[in-house]
């Protein structure tokens, strides 16, 4: 019985008015490849967190451009 954890990107929303990028992930626990637990996780990134956002989100530089960072 092997347990694994994965973080799956669910959605990215750009809020130009607030100059933030809101991200939703699903934190999944799998047992032998089958999902046994799924917990949503949300995070809002501000401009000062640009490098962290780009590192954590695939294609993050395109979203950064949309906000004008």
mmCIF file of the N, C-alpha and C atoms, coordinates in Angstrom:
data_MODEL
# 
_entry.id   MODEL 
# 
loop_
_atom_site.group_PDB 
_atom_site.id 
_atom_site.type_symbol 
_atom_site.label_atom_id 
_atom_site.label_alt_id 
_atom_site.label_comp_id 
_atom_site.label_asym_id 
_atom_site.label_entity_id 
_atom_site.label_seq_id 
_atom_site.pdbx_PDB_ins_code 
_atom_site.Cartn_x 
_atom_site.Cartn_y 
_atom_site.Cartn_z 
_atom_site.occupancy 
_atom_site.B_iso_or_equiv 
_atom_site.pdbx_formal_charge 
_atom_site.auth_seq_id 
_atom_site.auth_comp_id 
_atom_site.auth_asym_id 
_atom_site.auth_atom_id 
_atom_site.pdbx_PDB_model_num 
ATOM 1   N N  . UNK A 1 1  ? 0.846  -1.175 0.000   1.00 0.00 ? 1  UNK A N  1 
ATOM 2   C CA . UNK A 1 1  ? 0.000  0.000  0.000   1.00 0.00 ? 1  UNK A CA 1 
ATOM 3   C C  . UNK A 1 1  ? 0.895  1.243  0.000   1.00 0.00 ? 1  UNK A C  1 
ATOM 4   N N  . UNK A 1 2  ? 0.966  1.924  -1.125  1.00 0.00 ? 2  UNK A N  1 
ATOM 5   C CA . UNK A 1 2  ? 1.797  3.116  -1.266  1.00 0.00 ? 2  UNK A CA 1 
ATOM 6   C C  . UNK A 1 2  ? 0.928  4.362  -1.246  1.00 0.00 ? 2  UNK A C  1 
ATOM 7   N N  . UNK A 1 3  ? 1.249  5.292  -0.335  1.00 0.00 ? 3  UNK A N  1 
ATOM 8   C CA . UNK A 1 3  ? 0.555  6.571  -0.272  1.00 0.00 ? 3  UNK A CA 1 
ATOM 9   C C  . UNK A 1 3  ? 1.416  7.624  -0.960  1.00 0.00 ? 3  UNK A C  1 
ATOM 10  N N  . UNK A 1 4  ? 0.785  8.444  -1.788  1.00 0.00 ? 4  UNK A N  1 
ATOM 11  C CA . UNK A 1 4  ? 1.482  9.544  -2.443  1.00 0.00 ? 4  UNK A CA 1 
ATOM 12  C C  . UNK A 1 4  ? 0.633  10.796 -2.316  1.00 0.00 ? 4  UNK A C  1 
ATOM 13  N N  . UNK A 1 5  ? 1.297  11.930 -2.403  1.00 0.00 ? 5  UNK A N  1 
ATOM 14  C CA . UNK A 1 5  ? 0.605  13.212 -2.335  1.00 0.00 ? 5  UNK A CA 1 
ATOM 15  C C  . UNK A 1 5  ? 0.927  13.990 -3.600  1.00 0.00 ? 5  UNK A C  1 
ATOM 16  N N  . UNK A 1 6  ? -0.080 14.675 -4.135  1.00 0.00 ? 6  UNK A N  1 
ATOM 17  C CA . UNK A 1 6  ? 0.164  15.518 -5.299  1.00 0.00 ? 6  UNK A CA 1 
ATOM 18  C C  . UNK A 1 6  ? -0.627 16.809 -5.176  1.00 0.00 ? 6  UNK A C  1 
ATOM 19  N N  . UNK A 1 7  ? -0.103 17.836 -5.790  1.00 0.00 ? 7  UNK A N  1 
ATOM 20  C CA . UNK A 1 7  ? -0.716 19.155 -5.801  1.00 0.00 ? 7  UNK A CA 1 
ATOM 21  C C  . UNK A 1 7  ? -1.130 19.430 -7.242  1.00 0.00 ? 7  UNK A C  1 
ATOM 22  N N  . UNK A 1 8  ? -2.432 19.574 -7.475  1.00 0.00 ? 8  UNK A N  1 
ATOM 23  C CA . UNK A 1 8  ? -2.963 19.741 -8.825  1.00 0.00 ? 8  UNK A CA 1 
ATOM 24  C C  . UNK A 1 8  ? -3.528 21.148 -8.971  1.00 0.00 ? 8  UNK A C  1 
ATOM 25  N N  . UNK A 1 9  ? -3.061 21.867 -9.971  1.00 0.00 ? 9  UNK A N  1 
ATOM 26  C CA . UNK A 1 9  ? -3.571 23.207 -10.240 1.00 0.00 ? 9  UNK A CA 1 
ATOM 27  C C  . UNK A 1 9  ? -4.996 23.114 -10.769 1.00 0.00 ? 9  UNK A C  1 
ATOM 28  N N  . UNK A 1 10 ? -5.942 23.764 -10.083 1.00 0.00 ? 10 UNK A N  1 
ATOM 29  C CA . UNK A 1 10 ? -7.351 23.694 -10.474 1.00 0.00 ? 10 UNK A CA 1 
ATOM 30  C C  . UNK A 1 10 ? -7.793 24.934 -11.246 1.00 0.00 ? 10 UNK A C  1 
ATOM 31  N N  . UNK A 1 11 ? -7.361 26.127 -10.790 1.00 0.00 ? 11 UNK A N  1 
ATOM 32  C CA . UNK A 1 11 ? -7.758 27.345 -11.501 1.00 0.00 ? 11 UNK A CA 1 
ATOM 33  C C  . UNK A 1 11 ? -6.830 28.498 -11.158 1.00 0.00 ? 11 UNK A C  1 
ATOM 34  N N  . UNK A 1 12 ? -6.754 29.439 -12.094 1.00 0.00 ? 12 UNK A N  1 
ATOM 35  C CA . UNK A 1 12 ? -5.989 30.673 -11.902 1.00 0.00 ? 12 UNK A CA 1 
ATOM 36  C C  . UNK A 1 12 ? -6.874 31.820 -12.360 1.00 0.00 ? 12 UNK A C  1 
ATOM 37  N N  . UNK A 1 13 ? -7.053 32.810 -11.492 1.00 0.00 ? 13 UNK A N  1 
ATOM 38  C CA . UNK A 1 13 ? -7.856 33.982 -11.821 1.00 0.00 ? 13 UNK A CA 1 
ATOM 39  C C  . UNK A 1 13 ? -6.999 35.232 -11.654 1.00 0.00 ? 13 UNK A C  1 
ATOM 40  N N  . UNK A 1 14 ? -7.026 36.079 -12.647 1.00 0.00 ? 14 UNK A N  1 
ATOM 41  C CA . UNK A 1 14 ? -6.280 37.333 -12.609 1.00 0.00 ? 14 UNK A CA 1 
ATOM 42  C C  . UNK A 1 14 ? -7.247 38.436 -12.206 1.00 0.00 ? 14 UNK A C  1 
ATOM 43  N N  . UNK A 1 15 ? -6.912 39.167 -11.154 1.00 0.00 ? 15 UNK A N  1 
ATOM 44  C CA . UNK A 1 15 ? -7.725 40.297 -10.703 1.00 0.00 ? 15 UNK A CA 1 
ATOM 45  C C  . UNK A 1 15 ? -6.926 41.571 -10.955 1.00 0.00 ? 15 UNK A C  1 
ATOM 46  N N  . UNK A 1 16 ? -7.160 42.167 -12.100 1.00 0.00 ? 16 UNK A N  1 
ATOM 47  C CA . UNK A 1 16 ? -6.384 43.337 -12.517 1.00 0.00 ? 16 UNK A CA 1 
ATOM 48  C C  . UNK A 1 16 ? -6.620 44.515 -11.576 1.00 0.00 ? 16 UNK A C  1 
ATOM 49  N N  . UNK A 1 17 ? -7.865 44.719 -11.128 1.00 0.00 ? 17 UNK A N  1 
ATOM 50  C CA . UNK A 1 17 ? -8.172 45.850 -10.245 1.00 0.00 ? 17 UNK A CA 1 
ATOM 51  C C  . UNK A 1 17 ? -7.366 45.810 -8.947  1.00 0.00 ? 17 UNK A C  1 
ATOM 52  N N  . UNK A 1 18 ? -7.215 44.616 -8.375  1.00 0.00 ? 18 UNK A N  1 
ATOM 53  C CA . UNK A 1 18 ? -6.485 44.470 -7.116  1.00 0.00 ? 18 UNK A CA 1 
ATOM 54  C C  . UNK A 1 18 ? -5.018 44.125 -7.337  1.00 0.00 ? 18 UNK A C  1 
ATOM 55  N N  . UNK A 1 19 ? -4.627 43.922 -8.583  1.00 0.00 ? 19 UNK A N  1 
ATOM 56  C CA . UNK A 1 19 ? -3.271 43.522 -8.948  1.00 0.00 ? 19 UNK A CA 1 
ATOM 57  C C  . UNK A 1 19 ? -2.842 42.265 -8.185  1.00 0.00 ? 19 UNK A C  1 
ATOM 58  N N  . UNK A 1 20 ? -3.749 41.282 -8.188  1.00 0.00 ? 20 UNK A N  1 
ATOM 59  C CA . UNK A 1 20 ? -3.451 40.000 -7.563  1.00 0.00 ? 20 UNK A CA 1 
ATOM 60  C C  . UNK A 1 20 ? -3.771 38.861 -8.533  1.00 0.00 ? 20 UNK A C  1 
ATOM 61  N N  . UNK A 1 21 ? -3.190 37.718 -8.242  1.00 0.00 ? 21 UNK A N  1 
ATOM 62  C CA . UNK A 1 21 ? -3.490 36.501 -8.989  1.00 0.00 ? 21 UNK A CA 1 
ATOM 63  C C  . UNK A 1 21 ? -3.936 35.465 -7.959  1.00 0.00 ? 21 UNK A C  1 
ATOM 64  N N  . UNK A 1 22 ? -5.145 34.953 -8.132  1.00 0.00 ? 22 UNK A N  1 
ATOM 65  C CA . UNK A 1 22 ? -5.725 33.994 -7.201  1.00 0.00 ? 22 UNK A CA 1 
ATOM 66  C C  . UNK A 1 22 ? -5.621 32.594 -7.799  1.00 0.00 ? 22 UNK A C  1 
ATOM 67  N N  . UNK A 1 23 ? -5.095 31.673 -7.000  1.00 0.00 ? 23 UNK A N  1 
ATOM 68  C CA . UNK A 1 23 ? -4.843 30.318 -7.471  1.00 0.00 ? 23 UNK A CA 1 
ATOM 69  C C  . UNK A 1 23 ? -5.561 29.329 -6.562  1.00 0.00 ? 23 UNK A C  1 
ATOM 70  N N  . UNK A 1 24 ? -6.143 28.307 -7.177  1.00 0.00 ? 24 UNK A N  1 
ATOM 71  C CA . UNK A 1 24 ? -6.762 27.221 -6.418  1.00 0.00 ? 24 UNK A CA 1 
ATOM 72  C C  . UNK A 1 24 ? -6.076 25.915 -6.811  1.00 0.00 ? 24 UNK A C  1 
ATOM 73  N N  . UNK A 1 25 ? -5.629 25.169 -5.797  1.00 0.00 ? 25 UNK A N  1 
ATOM 74  C CA . UNK A 1 25 ? -5.048 23.850 -5.990  1.00 0.00 ? 25 UNK A CA 1 
ATOM 75  C C  . UNK A 1 25 ? -5.919 22.817 -5.314  1.00 0.00 ? 25 UNK A C  1 
ATOM 76  N N  . UNK A 1 26 ? -5.738 21.591 -5.735  1.00 0.00 ? 26 UNK A N  1 
ATOM 77  C CA . UNK A 1 26 ? -6.316 20.455 -5.042  1.00 0.00 ? 26 UNK A CA 1 
ATOM 78  C C  . UNK A 1 26 ? -5.155 19.625 -4.513  1.00 0.00 ? 26 UNK A C  1 
ATOM 79  N N  . UNK A 1 27 ? -5.077 19.487 -3.206  1.00 0.00 ? 27 UNK A N  1 
ATOM 80  C CA . UNK A 1 27 ? -4.067 18.639 -2.591  1.00 0.00 ? 27 UNK A CA 1 
ATOM 81  C C  . UNK A 1 27 ? -4.666 17.241 -2.479  1.00 0.00 ? 27 UNK A C  1 
ATOM 82  N N  . UNK A 1 28 ? -4.098 16.291 -3.189  1.00 0.00 ? 28 UNK A N  1 
ATOM 83  C CA . UNK A 1 28 ? -4.643 14.938 -3.246  1.00 0.00 ? 28 UNK A CA 1 
ATOM 84  C C  . UNK A 1 28 ? -3.722 13.943 -2.552  1.00 0.00 ? 28 UNK A C  1 
ATOM 85  N N  . UNK A 1 29 ? -4.344 13.021 -1.839  1.00 0.00 ? 29 UNK A N  1 
ATOM 86  C CA . UNK A 1 29 ? -3.648 11.869 -1.278  1.00 0.00 ? 29 UNK A CA 1 
ATOM 87  C C  . UNK A 1 29 ? -4.147 10.657 -2.058  1.00 0.00 ? 29 UNK A C  1 
ATOM 88  N N  . UNK A 1 30 ? -3.200 9.861  -2.540  1.00 0.00 ? 30 UNK A N  1 
ATOM 89  C CA . UNK A 1 30 ? -3.558 8.671  -3.303  1.00 0.00 ? 30 UNK A CA 1 
ATOM 90  C C  . UNK A 1 30 ? -3.001 7.436  -2.606  1.00 0.00 ? 30 UNK A C  1 
ATOM 91  N N  . UNK A 1 31 ? -3.771 6.381  -2.680  1.00 0.00 ? 31 UNK A N  1 
ATOM 92  C CA . UNK A 1 31 ? -3.314 5.072  -2.209  1.00 0.00 ? 31 UNK A CA 1 
ATOM 93  C C  . UNK A 1 31 ? -3.316 4.144  -3.408  1.00 0.00 ? 31 UNK A C  1 
ATOM 94  N N  . UNK A 1 32 ? -2.158 3.645  -3.750  1.00 0.00 ? 32 UNK A N  1 
ATOM 95  C CA . UNK A 1 32 ? -2.011 2.756  -4.912  1.00 0.00 ? 32 UNK A CA 1 
ATOM 96  C C  . UNK A 1 32 ? -2.635 3.358  -6.169  1.00 0.00 ? 32 UNK A C  1 
ATOM 97  N N  . UNK A 1 33 ? -2.446 4.670  -6.349  1.00 0.00 ? 33 UNK A N  1 
ATOM 98  C CA . UNK A 1 33 ? -2.923 5.352  -7.551  1.00 0.00 ? 33 UNK A CA 1 
ATOM 99  C C  . UNK A 1 33 ? -4.352 5.851  -7.493  1.00 0.00 ? 33 UNK A C  1 
ATOM 100 N N  . UNK A 1 34 ? -5.114 5.499  -6.448  1.00 0.00 ? 34 UNK A N  1 
ATOM 101 C CA . UNK A 1 34 ? -6.509 5.924  -6.338  1.00 0.00 ? 34 UNK A CA 1 
ATOM 102 C C  . UNK A 1 34 ? -6.621 7.071  -5.336  1.00 0.00 ? 34 UNK A C  1 
ATOM 103 N N  . UNK A 1 35 ? -7.343 8.145  -5.714  1.00 0.00 ? 35 UNK A N  1 
ATOM 104 C CA . UNK A 1 35 ? -7.513 9.299  -4.836  1.00 0.00 ? 35 UNK A CA 1 
ATOM 105 C C  . UNK A 1 35 ? -8.380 8.893  -3.644  1.00 0.00 ? 35 UNK A C  1 
ATOM 106 N N  . UNK A 1 36 ? -7.823 9.088  -2.437  1.00 0.00 ? 36 UNK A N  1 
ATOM 107 C CA . UNK A 1 36 ? -8.593 8.779  -1.229  1.00 0.00 ? 36 UNK A CA 1 
ATOM 108 C C  . UNK A 1 36 ? -8.944 10.035 -0.441  1.00 0.00 ? 36 UNK A C  1 
ATOM 109 N N  . UNK A 1 37 ? -8.299 11.161 -0.763  1.00 0.00 ? 37 UNK A N  1 
ATOM 110 C CA . UNK A 1 37 ? -8.579 12.428 -0.094  1.00 0.00 ? 37 UNK A CA 1 
ATOM 111 C C  . UNK A 1 37 ? -8.232 13.569 -1.037  1.00 0.00 ? 37 UNK A C  1 
ATOM 112 N N  . UNK A 1 38 ? -9.079 14.596 -1.030  1.00 0.00 ? 38 UNK A N  1 
ATOM 113 C CA . UNK A 1 38 ? -8.830 15.765 -1.878  1.00 0.00 ? 38 UNK A CA 1 
ATOM 114 C C  . UNK A 1 38 ? -9.251 17.005 -1.095  1.00 0.00 ? 38 UNK A C  1 
ATOM 115 N N  . UNK A 1 39 ? -8.301 17.891 -0.855  1.00 0.00 ? 39 UNK A N  1 
ATOM 116 C CA . UNK A 1 39 ? -8.551 19.092 -0.069  1.00 0.00 ? 39 UNK A CA 1 
ATOM 117 C C  . UNK A 1 39 ? -8.205 20.315 -0.917  1.00 0.00 ? 39 UNK A C  1 
ATOM 118 N N  . UNK A 1 40 ? -9.163 21.238 -1.093  1.00 0.00 ? 40 UNK A N  1 
ATOM 119 C CA . UNK A 1 40 ? -8.856 22.451 -1.858  1.00 0.00 ? 40 UNK A CA 1 
ATOM 120 C C  . UNK A 1 40 ? -7.962 23.394 -1.059  1.00 0.00 ? 40 UNK A C  1 
ATOM 121 N N  . UNK A 1 41 ? -7.113 24.096 -1.765  1.00 0.00 ? 41 UNK A N  1 
ATOM 122 C CA . UNK A 1 41 ? -6.195 25.067 -1.169  1.00 0.00 ? 41 UNK A CA 1 
ATOM 123 C C  . UNK A 1 41 ? -6.195 26.295 -2.064  1.00 0.00 ? 41 UNK A C  1 
ATOM 124 N N  . UNK A 1 42 ? -6.280 27.467 -1.476  1.00 0.00 ? 42 UNK A N  1 
ATOM 125 C CA . UNK A 1 42 ? -6.288 28.712 -2.249  1.00 0.00 ? 42 UNK A CA 1 
ATOM 126 C C  . UNK A 1 42 ? -5.176 29.627 -1.778  1.00 0.00 ? 42 UNK A C  1 
ATOM 127 N N  . UNK A 1 43 ? -4.692 30.422 -2.717  1.00 0.00 ? 43 UNK A N  1 
ATOM 128 C CA . UNK A 1 43 ? -3.637 31.378 -2.401  1.00 0.00 ? 43 UNK A CA 1 
ATOM 129 C C  . UNK A 1 43 ? -3.796 32.587 -3.318  1.00 0.00 ? 43 UNK A C  1 
ATOM 130 N N  . UNK A 1 44 ? -3.619 33.766 -2.750  1.00 0.00 ? 44 UNK A N  1 
ATOM 131 C CA . UNK A 1 44 ? -3.628 34.995 -3.543  1.00 0.00 ? 44 UNK A CA 1 
ATOM 132 C C  . UNK A 1 44 ? -2.213 35.563 -3.528  1.00 0.00 ? 44 UNK A C  1 
ATOM 133 N N  . UNK A 1 45 ? -1.682 35.820 -4.701  1.00 0.00 ? 45 UNK A N  1 
ATOM 134 C CA . UNK A 1 45 ? -0.322 36.356 -4.841  1.00 0.00 ? 45 UNK A CA 1 
ATOM 135 C C  . UNK A 1 45 ? -0.398 37.831 -5.188  1.00 0.00 ? 45 UNK A C  1 
ATOM 136 N N  . UNK A 1 46 ? 0.407  38.617 -4.513  1.00 0.00 ? 46 UNK A N  1 
ATOM 137 C CA . UNK A 1 46 ? 0.528  40.039 -4.845  1.00 0.00 ? 46 UNK A CA 1 
ATOM 138 C C  . UNK A 1 46 ? 1.796  40.233 -5.680  1.00 0.00 ? 46 UNK A C  1 
ATOM 139 N N  . UNK A 1 47 ? 1.991  41.448 -6.120  1.00 0.00 ? 47 UNK A N  1 
ATOM 140 C CA . UNK A 1 47 ? 3.151  41.723 -6.972  1.00 0.00 ? 47 UNK A CA 1 
ATOM 141 C C  . UNK A 1 47 ? 4.464  41.404 -6.258  1.00 0.00 ? 47 UNK A C  1 
ATOM 142 N N  . UNK A 1 48 ? 4.519  41.596 -4.949  1.00 0.00 ? 48 UNK A N  1 
ATOM 143 C CA . UNK A 1 48 ? 5.762  41.304 -4.215  1.00 0.00 ? 48 UNK A CA 1 
ATOM 144 C C  . UNK A 1 48 ? 6.056  39.800 -4.159  1.00 0.00 ? 48 UNK A C  1 
ATOM 145 N N  . UNK A 1 49 ? 5.082  38.958 -4.526  1.00 0.00 ? 49 UNK A N  1 
ATOM 146 C CA . UNK A 1 49 ? 5.261  37.507 -4.533  1.00 0.00 ? 49 UNK A CA 1 
ATOM 147 C C  . UNK A 1 49 ? 5.399  36.957 -5.951  1.00 0.00 ? 49 UNK A C  1 
ATOM 148 N N  . UNK A 1 50 ? 5.770  37.820 -6.873  1.00 0.00 ? 50 UNK A N  1 
ATOM 149 C CA . UNK A 1 50 ? 5.868  37.447 -8.285  1.00 0.00 ? 50 UNK A CA 1 
ATOM 150 C C  . UNK A 1 50 ? 6.770  36.236 -8.514  1.00 0.00 ? 50 UNK A C  1 
ATOM 151 N N  . UNK A 1 51 ? 7.981  36.240 -7.954  1.00 0.00 ? 51 UNK A N  1 
ATOM 152 C CA . UNK A 1 51 ? 8.911  35.138 -8.183  1.00 0.00 ? 51 UNK A CA 1 
ATOM 153 C C  . UNK A 1 51 ? 8.357  33.823 -7.636  1.00 0.00 ? 51 UNK A C  1 
ATOM 154 N N  . UNK A 1 52 ? 7.743  33.870 -6.468  1.00 0.00 ? 52 UNK A N  1 
ATOM 155 C CA . UNK A 1 52 ? 7.154  32.669 -5.877  1.00 0.00 ? 52 UNK A CA 1 
ATOM 156 C C  . UNK A 1 52 ? 6.037  32.125 -6.774  1.00 0.00 ? 52 UNK A C  1 
ATOM 157 N N  . UNK A 1 53 ? 5.188  33.012 -7.279  1.00 0.00 ? 53 UNK A N  1 
ATOM 158 C CA . UNK A 1 53 ? 4.090  32.605 -8.152  1.00 0.00 ? 53 UNK A CA 1 
ATOM 159 C C  . UNK A 1 53 ? 4.623  31.934 -9.424  1.00 0.00 ? 53 UNK A C  1 
ATOM 160 N N  . UNK A 1 54 ? 5.577  32.567 -10.074 1.00 0.00 ? 54 UNK A N  1 
ATOM 161 C CA . UNK A 1 54 ? 6.136  32.022 -11.323 1.00 0.00 ? 54 UNK A CA 1 
ATOM 162 C C  . UNK A 1 54 ? 6.787  30.661 -11.066 1.00 0.00 ? 54 UNK A C  1 
ATOM 163 N N  . UNK A 1 55 ? 7.418  30.488 -9.910  1.00 0.00 ? 55 UNK A N  1 
ATOM 164 C CA . UNK A 1 55 ? 8.058  29.216 -9.577  1.00 0.00 ? 55 UNK A CA 1 
ATOM 165 C C  . UNK A 1 55 ? 7.037  28.111 -9.301  1.00 0.00 ? 55 UNK A C  1 
ATOM 166 N N  . UNK A 1 56 ? 5.886  28.470 -8.745  1.00 0.00 ? 56 UNK A N  1 
ATOM 167 C CA . UNK A 1 56 ? 4.905  27.469 -8.325  1.00 0.00 ? 56 UNK A CA 1 
ATOM 168 C C  . UNK A 1 56 ? 3.872  27.120 -9.387  1.00 0.00 ? 56 UNK A C  1 
ATOM 169 N N  . UNK A 1 57 ? 3.622  28.031 -10.320 1.00 0.00 ? 57 UNK A N  1 
ATOM 170 C CA . UNK A 1 57 ? 2.539  27.831 -11.292 1.00 0.00 ? 57 UNK A CA 1 
ATOM 171 C C  . UNK A 1 57 ? 3.111  27.728 -12.700 1.00 0.00 ? 57 UNK A C  1 
ATOM 172 N N  . UNK A 1 58 ? 2.856  26.599 -13.340 1.00 0.00 ? 58 UNK A N  1 
ATOM 173 C CA . UNK A 1 58 ? 3.319  26.409 -14.714 1.00 0.00 ? 58 UNK A CA 1 
ATOM 174 C C  . UNK A 1 58 ? 2.656  27.450 -15.619 1.00 0.00 ? 58 UNK A C  1 
ATOM 175 N N  . UNK A 1 59 ? 3.435  28.111 -16.447 1.00 0.00 ? 59 UNK A N  1 
ATOM 176 C CA . UNK A 1 59 ? 2.910  29.163 -17.317 1.00 0.00 ? 59 UNK A CA 1 
ATOM 177 C C  . UNK A 1 59 ? 2.672  30.471 -16.583 1.00 0.00 ? 59 UNK A C  1 
ATOM 178 N N  . UNK A 1 60 ? 3.249  30.601 -15.395 1.00 0.00 ? 60 UNK A N  1 
ATOM 179 C CA . UNK A 1 60 ? 3.023  31.775 -14.562 1.00 0.00 ? 60 UNK A CA 1 
ATOM 180 C C  . UNK A 1 60 ? 3.413  33.087 -15.198 1.00 0.00 ? 60 UNK A C  1 
ATOM 181 N N  . UNK A 1 61 ? 4.418  33.083 -16.046 1.00 0.00 ? 61 UNK A N  1 
ATOM 182 C CA . UNK A 1 61 ? 4.856  34.344 -16.662 1.00 0.00 ? 61 UNK A CA 1 
ATOM 183 C C  . UNK A 1 61 ? 3.781  34.958 -17.546 1.00 0.00 ? 61 UNK A C  1 
ATOM 184 N N  . UNK A 1 62 ? 2.926  34.141 -18.154 1.00 0.00 ? 62 UNK A N  1 
ATOM 185 C CA . UNK A 1 62 ? 1.832  34.677 -18.978 1.00 0.00 ? 62 UNK A CA 1 
ATOM 186 C C  . UNK A 1 62 ? 0.808  35.403 -18.108 1.00 0.00 ? 62 UNK A C  1 
ATOM 187 N N  . UNK A 1 63 ? 0.539  34.867 -16.920 1.00 0.00 ? 63 UNK A N  1 
ATOM 188 C CA . UNK A 1 63 ? -0.396 35.521 -16.005 1.00 0.00 ? 63 UNK A CA 1 
ATOM 189 C C  . UNK A 1 63 ? 0.201  36.817 -15.466 1.00 0.00 ? 63 UNK A C  1 
ATOM 190 N N  . UNK A 1 64 ? 1.505  36.799 -15.174 1.00 0.00 ? 64 UNK A N  1 
ATOM 191 C CA . UNK A 1 64 ? 2.198  37.996 -14.687 1.00 0.00 ? 64 UNK A CA 1 
ATOM 192 C C  . UNK A 1 64 ? 2.076  39.103 -15.731 1.00 0.00 ? 64 UNK A C  1 
ATOM 193 N N  . UNK A 1 65 ? 2.228  38.765 -16.988 1.00 0.00 ? 65 UNK A N  1 
ATOM 194 C CA . UNK A 1 65 ? 2.095  39.756 -18.062 1.00 0.00 ? 65 UNK A CA 1 
ATOM 195 C C  . UNK A 1 65 ? 0.679  40.315 -18.123 1.00 0.00 ? 65 UNK A C  1 
ATOM 196 N N  . UNK A 1 66 ? -0.321 39.468 -17.876 1.00 0.00 ? 66 UNK A N  1 
ATOM 197 C CA . UNK A 1 66 ? -1.720 39.908 -17.928 1.00 0.00 ? 66 UNK A CA 1 
ATOM 198 C C  . UNK A 1 66 ? -2.016 40.928 -16.835 1.00 0.00 ? 66 UNK A C  1 
ATOM 199 N N  . UNK A 1 67 ? -1.388 40.782 -15.679 1.00 0.00 ? 67 UNK A N  1 
ATOM 200 C CA . UNK A 1 67 ? -1.585 41.728 -14.579 1.00 0.00 ? 67 UNK A CA 1 
ATOM 201 C C  . UNK A 1 67 ? -0.739 42.984 -14.786 1.00 0.00 ? 67 UNK A C  1 
ATOM 202 N N  . UNK A 1 68 ? 0.313  42.871 -15.568 1.00 0.00 ? 68 UNK A N  1 
ATOM 203 C CA . UNK A 1 68 ? 1.190  44.018 -15.811 1.00 0.00 ? 68 UNK A CA 1 
ATOM 204 C C  . UNK A 1 68 ? 2.305  44.144 -14.787 1.00 0.00 ? 68 UNK A C  1 
ATOM 205 N N  . UNK A 1 69 ? 2.706  43.017 -14.211 1.00 0.00 ? 69 UNK A N  1 
ATOM 206 C CA . UNK A 1 69 ? 3.797  43.046 -13.250 1.00 0.00 ? 69 UNK A CA 1 
ATOM 207 C C  . UNK A 1 69 ? 5.091  43.112 -13.992 1.00 0.00 ? 69 UNK A C  1 
# 
